[in-house]
Amino acid sequence: MKLFSIAAGTAAMAIAGILGWAEWMHRGASKRRLGGRSSAPGRQAIVVLGCRNRGTRANYLNRYRVRVALRSIDPHATETVVVFCGGAVGSDIPEADLLLHYACAQRGYDGGYVLDRLSRTTWENIANVVDLLSEFDTVKIASNSMHAEKARAYLWKQRPDVAEHLVAAKDYRFGEITPVKPIAAIRGIRALRRSRATL
């Protein structure tokens, strides 16, 4: 019984350590690779990165990304356009359409939007909308913090002039999507390493 208690305590400490590390990684990622602009006023674009989605309804991660986008809207901006990205990767329905439906039907969004129904990767998410983003004063990326940082890194590589418009989205909240953060952190680290290797 004592050995079991020790093992359980050790496991609990290990899990707490992993979760704490993941929180720290996401918090740091939410502040990196931004441009030099303030959030408002002006025209703002918020890019929602789609996630592989099976079925006909937005999955857990896509719903989270939409919520990040909507809470990141600056009410003082003169215009807001939400850019929903994602092709038909996991099903016959483009992720962009699933994101839009969830935003409007379930979260009450009734503002301007653009759909990118062709992209299949994060790199393509950015490449397919970068010309549009160049028209806006500020740009925000909506996803989990590590994934959003990867997308911002891609924007810096593709169009540094547009990346100067990047401002922080409200993607980091302590204790939010806790089970996802460790995996997202590891994936994010690997992706950023690969990105630096191709410079």
N, C-alpha and C positions, 0 to 999 in steps of 0.2 A: 504493500500500500504506500509506504514511504517512497519507494523507488518510482512508483506511478506518479505520485505527487510532484516529485522532483522533475520527472520527464515532462509532465504537463506544464509545470512552471517554466521550464526551459523552452518548450515549444511556444508558449504564450509570449515569452520575452523575444523570441526570434521573430514571431509574426509581428509583434509590435514594432520591432526594429525595422523590418521590411516596410511596413506601412508608413512609419515615420520617415524613412528614407525616400519613399515614393512621394509623400507630401512635399518634402523639401525640394525634390527634383522638379515637381510640377510648379511649385511656387516660384522657383528661380526661372523656369522656362517662360512663365507668363510675362516676364519683364525683359526678356532678351530679344535682340534682333528687331527692334523698333526703329522708326524714323525719328526725326526731330520736331514733330508737330504736336500741337495740343489737339484735344478731341473735337473742339467746336470753336467757332461756328463754321458754316460752310456745308458742302455736299459730302455726305458720308456713304461709303459702300461697305457692306458687311458680307463677307464671303463665308458661306456655310459649306464645309467639306463633307461630302457624302461618305457613308461607310457601307461596305458590302451588305446588302439587305435582301433576304429571301422573303417571299410572300408579298402581300398587297398592302401591308401597313408598315409605317416606319418602326424600326426596331429600337431597342433601348438606347443604343449609342446615337442613332440619328435623332431621336427625340431629345436627347440631352444636348446635342449640338444646336438644334433649333432653339432650345431654351437659352443657351448661351448667346446666340445671335440676338434674340429679342430683348434680353436684359441688357445687351450692350448698346442698344440704340440710344444715342444722345438726343434728348428731347430739344436741345438748343440748336441742333443742326438745321440748316435751311431746307435740306432734302435728304431722304434716306432711301437707299435701294438695297434690298437684300438679294444676294446672288446665290441661288441654290445650285450646287454642283453635284454631278454624278450621273453616269450612264447606267444602262441596264446590265449591271455586273452580276448580281446575285439572283435576278429574276428577269421577267420580260418587261417590267416597269422600271423606267429610269429612276435612280435614287433622287434626282432633282424633283421629280413629280411627287414622290412620297414625302420629301421634306416640305415642299410647298403645301401639300394637303394637310399635313400635321400642323404647320404654322397657322394656316387660315382656319381650318375646321375645328381644331382643338385648342389653339392658343389665341385665336382672335385677331391674328395679324391681318390688316387690310391696307397695307402700304404698298409702295412700289417694289417690284421684284424683276429679276432676270433669271432665266433657266439655262443652265449648261447641261444638256442631256447627253453629251458625247464623251466626257472624260471618264477614264477608267483607273487612273492613278492620281496621287497627290500632285505629281509634277504636271500632269495634264489639267488638273483642276485649276492650277495657276496659269499655265500657258494659254488655256482656252478663254480666259477672261481678262488677261493682263491689259489688253488694249482698252477694254471698257474701264478698268480700274484707273487708267491714266487720266480719266476725265474728272476724277473725284479729288476733293481736298484731303480727305482722310480715308484710310482703308483699315478694316479690322478683319481678322480671321477667326472664325468660330469653330472650335473643336476642343478636345482636351488640350491642356497646356503644352504638352510635349509634341503632340501632332501639329498644333498650330505653329509652334516654333519651327518645326520642319518645313511647313508651308511658307513661313516667312523667309526662311533660308533659301528656299527655291525662288521666291520672288526677288530676293537680293541678287541671285545668280542670273535670273532671266532679264530683269529690268531694274537696275539699281535706282534709276530716276523715279520709278513708281514706288519702290520700296521705301523711299524717303517719306512717303505719305502714311506709312504704317503707324498705327497707334494701338494701344492695348485694348483687347476685348475683356469682358468680365468672365474669363474662363476659369479662373482659379477661386475655389471656395474650399476651405478646410473641411474635410470629412465628406465631400461630395464625390460620388462615383468611386468610393474607396476601393472596391474589389478590382476595378479596372486600372487604377493608377500604377501598381507595380509593373504589370505587363506593358502598359503604355510607356512607362519610363524606360524600360529595357529596349523596347522597339525604337523609341525616340533616340536614344543614345547611339544605337547601331546605325540608324538612318543618317544622323548628323555626321557620324564618322565616315560613312560612305560618301556623303555629300562633300566633305572636306577633301577626301581622297581624289575626287574628280576635278578639283579646282586646277 
